[in-house]
Amino acid sequence: MASACAAPGSARIEWIRAEVVPGEGPVNAALFVPVKLNGMECKAQLDTGAPGIVHFHQSFERDAARPAVVEALGIRHEIQGPPNLAADQLSCPKGIRLSLGNQFFEQGTLTIDLKQEQVRFVSGSTLANDGKALPFFYPQWDLNSSGGGHVVIELGDSQGRKRYAMLDTGAASFGISALSAASWRQLTGKEPAAGPGVTSYGVSSWGKTIPCYRVRSSTRFDLGQEQALENADLSYCETASFKPGQQLAALIGLRNFANHAITIDYPARRWRIAEASAQ
């Protein structure tokens, strides 16, 4: 069982930085926000690539779960947490790692201002009548999830072709990340191999090195309503770790939006990207 009450709230973004491409130095790899877990000060990754309310990164038996309360940005949810949670602990339990999924924010509008490094939430809809806002789909693929969906958007190109992509703040270090070799070819016009303009590198995963490729795309990717991605960082890694419930060309991470604010209106199923104002 989960319940939520929402009021306006804001928080500073806390970045985890890591070197993704060997030799290029650390980049913003994961976006965290402060949360309260049973009243204890913790941090949680903000992951729009995940459904559900809260995802604990540790596995535990569901019959051993215990009630917990998670609060962030003025939102409060009652959830089932791991058995090592207790209300009388003085600090966030060691080893507890968690992510906030889309369902956490379903009762309102979430704004991620990457330039000001701030996240804001307001209850209800703010983009329903915004002429520059774009519709998004909210499919629910995960049959094992208690709820929530995925933010799927349209990605057009200069030739008028449209593809579907998933907005994924959990893939913060990526720009446009192709999900297959075929999608990489369609999006770049290149083979997944080192060559002119293509950087190849390896990523370690479960004891193996996964070949990856990256290019600075010359294609203007149309998002609709005169909004577009230009000179986008486009990558592909040869792994099938993510299998969506529909055909997607790519994940859209945060790398191309460093000077922008992304607003997701869950009740209206609309989103908007805009250049953030300097303050």
N, C-alpha and C positions, 0 to 999 in steps of 0.2 A: 504494500500500500504506500502511496506517496501523496503528499499534499503540498501545495505551494501557495504562498502569498507573496505578492510582489509590490515593490515601491521603487521609486527612482534610486539608482545607485551607481557609483563609479569606483574605479580602482586603477592603480597604475599597473602597467604591463611589466612583468618581470621576465626577462629573456634568459634562456639557457643557450649559450653559444658553443658551437662545436665546429671543427674542421670537417666539411663534407667532401670537398674536392681536395685531395692531397696536394700540399704546396701552396694553396690559395688562402690559407689562414682561416680563422674562425668566422662563422656567420651566425645570424640569429636562427637557431634550429628548433626551438620550442617556446611557445608562448604560455606563460603561467600567470595566474591571478591569485590573490589571497582569498582563502576561504576559511570558514570556521567549521570544524568537524567535532560535533558534540561539545561546542564551546571552545575548542582548542584551536589556536592559530596554526593553519597549515597552508599549503599551496597546492593548486590543481592546474593541470594543463587544460587549456581551452581548445577543444577538439571538435570542430564542426564536421569532421569526417566520421564521427561516431554517433549512433543513435542513443537512445536511453538517457537517463538522468545523470548518473554517476557510474564510472567504470573504475573499479579498483584493479591495480596492476598486479596484485598478488592473487593467487588462486586460493579459494577456501570452499569448504563444503557448505552448501546452501542450508542444510539442516542445522549447521552450527552458527549461522549468521545471527547477528543481534541488531536490534533497532539502533538507528543512528540518525542524526540531524545534520544536514549540510546547508550552510548559509553562505551566499556570495552575492554581491551587487544588489542587496535588498531582497533577494529571493531566498526562500526557505523551503527545503524539501525533507520529508521524512522518508528514509530509505532503509534497506537492509545492508549492514556492513560486515566486515570480517570480525571474527570472535575476539581479536586482541584489542578491540576498542573498548574504552571505559570512559564514563563521564567525569571521573575524578582525576584523570591524568593532567599534569601541569603543562605538558607540551605535546606537540604532534607526535604520535607514536613512531618510533624508529622503524623504518622499512615501509611505512605507509606511503603509497603513491597512488594518485587518483587523477582522473580526467573528468571534465564536465562535457556531456554530450548535448545534442540539439534539444532533447526533451527538457533539459534543465531550463531552457529559455522560451519554451513554447507559448507562454502566456504574455509575451511582450516583444519588444524590439531591442535588438542587441547592436551596438555600434562599436567597432574596433578601429580606433584612430591610431594608425601606426606611426604617423609623424609625431603626434603628441604623446605617444606611448601610453594611451589611456583606453580603458574599456568602460562603456556606459550601458545601462539597461533601464528602460522605462516600461511600465505595464501597458499593455494594449498595443494598438496599431498606430504607426506614425507615417507610413508610406502609402496607405490605401488610396489617397488622392494626389500623390506626388507624380507629376507628369514625367519625371526623369527616372522613376523607379522601374525596375524590370521584374517580370514574373519569374518565379522559380518553381520547380517541381519538388515534391517532398515524398518520394517513395519510401516504403518500409520493406526492406529486403530481408532483414534479419529476423527469422521466425522465432529465434531464441531470446530476442530482446523483449523487454517489458513494454516497450513503446518507443516513440520517437522515430525520426526518419533521417534522410540525407538531403542536403541542399544541392539539387541538380540544376544546372543552368545551360543555356544554349551558347555555343561558341561558333560564330560564323567567320568566313574568310572573304578575301577580296573577290572571289569567284561566286559568291552567293551560297556556298555550301555550308550547311549547318550540322554541327555535331553536338553531342551532349558531354558535359564535363561536370565533375563534382567539386564544389567549393570546400576545401579541406584545410582548415587552420592547423591541423595536426601535421601537415606537410609544409611547415612554415619556411623551411630552407629552399623549397622548390618554387619555380615559377609555374610553367605548364609542364606537367610530368605525364608523358604518354604512357598508356597502360599496355601497349603491345607494339611489336615491331611494325605491324601494319599501320597502326596509328602514327607512329613516328615517321614512317615514310610519307603518309598523307599530310602530316602537319609540317614537315620540313622539306620534302622532296629529296631526301637523302637516305642512303643506306645506313643502318646502325653499325658503323665502323669508323675508325679514325680516318680523317681526310681533311680537305680544305675547309676551314671554318668549324670543324667538329673536334671538340676536346673529348678524349677518352680517358676514363679513370676507373678504378676499382673500389668497391665498397665491401667491407667485411661483414658477413652475416652468417651466424651459426657455423663458424669455422671455415667458411668458403668465401672466395672473392667473387663478387658479382660484377660483371662488366657493365659500365654505364657510359652514356654519351650525352654531350651537352652542346648546344649551339645557340648563338644569338640570332633569333629569327628575324627575317626581313618582312615577314607577313604581318599585315595588320589584322588582328583578330577582333571581329565585331561582337560586342556584347549587347547591342541594341540601344536605341535612344541616344545615338551619337556618342556612346561610350565604347571605348576600344582598348585593346592591349597592343602597344607598339613596341618594337625592339625587345620582345619578350624573351626571357631566359627559358629555353625549352630543353627538357632532358628526357632520358629513357634509361631504365635499368632492366636488365634481362632477368626478371624474376616475376613469378606469378603469385606473389604473397597476398595480393588483394584481388578478390573476385566479386565484383558487384553483381547485383541481381538484374542488371540490364546492360545493354551495350553502351559503354562509355569510351570516349576517345582519350580522356586525360583527367588527371586531378589538377585543380587550380590551387596552388599554394600561395604564400604571401610575399615571395621574393620580389615580384614585380610591383608591389603596392606600398613601398616604403614611405612614399609621400602622400598616401591616400587614407581615407576613412571608408570602411566597408560597413554598411548598415543592412541588417537582416531583420525584416518584419515577419515574424513567424505567423501571427494570426492572418495577415493579408497575403501571405506567400509572395512577398515582393522583396527585392533587395536593390541596393544602390551603391555605386562606388563613385567617390568624388575626391578631388584633390583637397587635402586637409589644409585649413587656414593656419598660417603661422601665428603664434601668440607670444 
